[in-house]
Amino acid sequence: MEKKRVFSGVRATGRLHLGNYLGAIKGMLALQDRYDCVFSVVDLHAITTPYDPAKLKQSVRDVLLDYLGAGLDPQKCLIEIQSKTPHAELAYLLSTIYPVARLEDLPTYKEKRAQHPKYVNMGLLFYPVLMAADILIYKADLVPT
C-alpha cells in the first residue's frame, strides 16, 4: 500500500526554539517514519512581513540545519526550501479563482495588517493562496496543524 503524503513547514524567521519543537518538529519526527513526508523551510512566507534580506538568507540556512539537528532524516523525508520549488505558477493560477474579499476577511491577514500597517503588501494577502499551492504541488493527503 502506498504511504499517504504529509506536507508541513516552518517559516524562516530565525533559529528554531522550544515552541517550534513542540508545535511542529516533534510531530514531524513522528510522521517521517509512517508517511511520505515533505518538510519545507518556508522562506517565501517569511517575506510577507518586514525582513532583512541578509538575515533571511541566514535564517533559511539555520532552519535547514535545525531540521537536521533535530533528527529529520533526508533518507526518510524530503526537506525542501520553498523558494527553490516550481510552484509559483500554481499559486498564480489559484489566485485567479479565489476572491480577494475572502482573503481580506481572514483573521491572520487582519492581525498582520494591524501589526504592520505600513507593510501591508500583496504577499501578505496572497499568503493563503501560496500555502494552498505548497500543499497541492506535493499532492499532500495530510497537513499537520
The 8 nearest C-alpha neighbors of each residue, nearest first, counted from 0:
[[1, 2, 3, 34, 35, 33, 4, 140],
 [2, 0, 3, 35, 4, 34, 33, 140],
 [1, 3, 34, 35, 4, 0, 33, 36],
 [2, 4, 34, 140, 35, 1, 5, 141],
 [3, 5, 35, 139, 140, 36, 34, 141],
 [6, 4, 141, 36, 139, 142, 140, 37],
 [7, 5, 37, 142, 139, 38, 36, 134],
 [8, 6, 38, 142, 39, 143, 37, 5],
 [7, 9, 39, 38, 40, 41, 10, 6],
 [8, 10, 40, 41, 11, 39, 7, 23],
 [11, 9, 41, 45, 12, 42, 40, 44],
 [10, 12, 42, 59, 58, 13, 41, 45],
 [11, 13, 10, 58, 45, 55, 14, 59],
 [14, 12, 58, 11, 15, 61, 62, 55],
 [15, 13, 61, 62, 16, 58, 12, 65],
 [14, 16, 19, 62, 13, 65, 17, 20],
 [17, 15, 19, 18, 20, 14, 21, 13],
 [16, 18, 20, 19, 21, 15, 22, 24],
 [17, 19, 21, 20, 16, 22, 15, 23],
 [20, 18, 22, 16, 17, 23, 21, 15],
 [19, 21, 24, 17, 18, 25, 23, 22],
 [20, 22, 18, 19, 25, 23, 17, 24],
 [23, 21, 19, 20, 18, 24, 25, 26],
 [22, 24, 26, 19, 20, 25, 21, 27],
 [23, 25, 20, 27, 26, 28, 19, 21],
 [26, 24, 28, 27, 20, 21, 23, 29],
 [25, 27, 29, 24, 28, 23, 30, 22],
 [28, 26, 24, 30, 29, 25, 31, 23],
 [27, 29, 25, 26, 30, 31, 71, 24],
 [30, 28, 26, 27, 31, 32, 25, 33],
 [29, 31, 27, 33, 32, 28, 34, 26],
 [32, 30, 28, 33, 34, 29, 36, 75],
 [31, 33, 30, 34, 29, 75, 28, 35],
 [34, 32, 30, 31, 35, 29, 2, 3],
 [35, 33, 2, 3, 36, 31, 30, 4],
 [34, 36, 4, 2, 3, 5, 76, 31],
 [37, 35, 5, 76, 34, 4, 31, 6],
 [36, 38, 77, 6, 78, 76, 5, 39],
 [39, 37, 78, 7, 8, 6, 77, 79],
 [38, 40, 8, 79, 80, 41, 78, 81],
 [39, 41, 80, 9, 8, 81, 42, 11],
 [42, 40, 10, 81, 39, 43, 9, 44],
 [41, 43, 45, 11, 44, 40, 10, 81],
 [44, 42, 45, 46, 41, 82, 81, 47],
 [43, 45, 42, 46, 47, 41, 126, 10],
 [44, 46, 42, 43, 47, 10, 11, 12],
 [47, 45, 48, 44, 43, 50, 49, 42],
 [46, 48, 123, 122, 45, 44, 49, 120],
 [47, 49, 46, 50, 45, 118, 123, 115],
 [50, 48, 46, 118, 47, 51, 115, 45],
 [51, 49, 46, 52, 48, 55, 54, 45],
 [50, 52, 54, 53, 55, 49, 56, 46],
 [53, 51, 55, 54, 56, 50, 57, 46],
 [54, 52, 56, 55, 51, 57, 58, 50],
 [53, 55, 57, 51, 56, 52, 58, 50],
 [56, 54, 58, 52, 57, 53, 51, 59],
 [55, 57, 53, 59, 54, 58, 52, 60],
 [56, 58, 54, 60, 55, 59, 61, 53],
 [59, 57, 13, 61, 55, 11, 60, 56],
 [60, 58, 11, 56, 62, 57, 61, 55],
 [59, 61, 57, 63, 58, 62, 64, 56],
 [60, 62, 58, 64, 63, 59, 14, 65],
 [63, 61, 65, 59, 64, 60, 58, 66],
 [62, 64, 66, 60, 61, 65, 59, 67],
 [63, 65, 61, 67, 66, 62, 68, 60],
 [64, 66, 68, 62, 67, 63, 69, 61],
 [67, 65, 63, 69, 64, 68, 71, 62],
 [66, 68, 71, 64, 70, 65, 69, 63],
 [67, 69, 65, 70, 66, 64, 71, 63],
 [70, 68, 66, 67, 65, 71, 24, 28],
 [71, 69, 67, 68, 72, 66, 28, 65],
 [70, 72, 67, 66, 28, 69, 73, 68],
 [71, 73, 74, 75, 70, 76, 67, 31],
 [74, 72, 76, 75, 77, 78, 71, 67],
 [73, 75, 72, 76, 77, 71, 31, 78],
 [76, 74, 72, 73, 31, 32, 77, 36],
 [77, 75, 36, 73, 37, 74, 31, 72],
 [76, 78, 37, 73, 38, 36, 79, 75],
 [79, 77, 38, 39, 37, 76, 73, 80],
 [80, 78, 39, 81, 40, 38, 77, 37],
 [79, 81, 40, 83, 39, 82, 41, 42],
 [80, 82, 41, 83, 84, 40, 42, 39],
 [83, 81, 84, 80, 43, 42, 41, 85],
 [82, 84, 81, 80, 85, 79, 86, 42],
 [83, 85, 82, 81, 86, 80, 79, 87],
 [86, 84, 87, 83, 88, 82, 89, 136],
 [85, 87, 89, 88, 84, 90, 132, 136],
 [86, 88, 90, 89, 85, 91, 129, 132],
 [89, 87, 91, 86, 90, 92, 85, 93],
 [88, 90, 92, 86, 91, 87, 132, 93],
 [91, 89, 87, 93, 132, 129, 88, 92],
 [90, 92, 88, 94, 89, 93, 87, 95],
 [93, 91, 89, 94, 95, 90, 88, 96],
 [92, 94, 90, 95, 91, 96, 89, 97],
 [95, 93, 91, 92, 97, 96, 90, 128],
 [96, 94, 93, 92, 97, 91, 98, 90],
 [95, 97, 94, 93, 98, 92, 99, 91],
 [96, 98, 94, 95, 93, 99, 101, 102],
 [99, 97, 100, 101, 96, 102, 94, 95],
 [100, 98, 102, 101, 103, 97, 124, 94],
 [99, 101, 103, 98, 102, 104, 97, 105],
 [102, 100, 104, 99, 103, 98, 105, 97],
 [103, 101, 99, 104, 100, 105, 124, 98],
 [104, 102, 100, 101, 105, 99, 108, 124],
 [103, 105, 101, 102, 100, 106, 109, 108],
 [104, 106, 108, 102, 107, 103, 109, 101],
 [107, 105, 109, 108, 110, 104, 103, 111],
 [108, 106, 110, 109, 105, 111, 112, 104],
 [109, 107, 111, 110, 106, 105, 112, 124],
 [108, 110, 106, 112, 107, 111, 113, 105],
 [111, 109, 107, 113, 112, 108, 106, 114],
 [110, 112, 114, 108, 113, 109, 115, 107],
 [113, 111, 109, 116, 115, 110, 114, 119],
 [112, 114, 110, 111, 116, 115, 109, 108],
 [115, 113, 111, 112, 116, 110, 109, 118],
 [114, 116, 118, 112, 117, 113, 111, 119],
 [117, 115, 112, 118, 113, 119, 114, 111],
 [118, 116, 115, 119, 112, 120, 114, 113],
 [117, 119, 115, 116, 120, 48, 49, 112],
 [120, 118, 112, 116, 117, 123, 115, 121],
 [121, 119, 122, 123, 118, 124, 47, 48],
 [120, 122, 124, 123, 125, 119, 47, 126],
 [123, 121, 125, 47, 120, 124, 126, 46],
 [122, 124, 47, 126, 121, 125, 120, 119],
 [123, 125, 121, 122, 126, 102, 108, 120],
 [124, 126, 122, 128, 123, 127, 121, 129],
 [125, 127, 123, 129, 128, 124, 122, 130],
 [128, 126, 130, 129, 125, 131, 124, 102],
 [129, 127, 131, 130, 125, 126, 90, 132],
 [128, 130, 132, 90, 126, 131, 127, 133],
 [129, 131, 127, 133, 128, 132, 126, 134],
 [130, 132, 128, 134, 129, 133, 135, 127],
 [131, 133, 129, 135, 90, 134, 130, 136],
 [134, 132, 130, 131, 136, 135, 129, 86],
 [133, 135, 131, 132, 139, 136, 137, 6],
 [134, 136, 138, 132, 137, 133, 131, 139],
 [137, 135, 138, 132, 133, 134, 86, 89],
 [136, 138, 135, 139, 134, 133, 6, 37],
 [139, 137, 135, 136, 134, 140, 4, 6],
 [140, 138, 4, 5, 137, 141, 134, 6],
 [139, 141, 4, 3, 5, 138, 142, 6],
 [142, 140, 5, 139, 4, 143, 6, 3],
 [141, 143, 6, 5, 7, 144, 139, 140],
 [144, 142, 141, 7, 6, 5, 26, 23],
 [143, 142, 23, 22, 7, 141, 26, 8]]
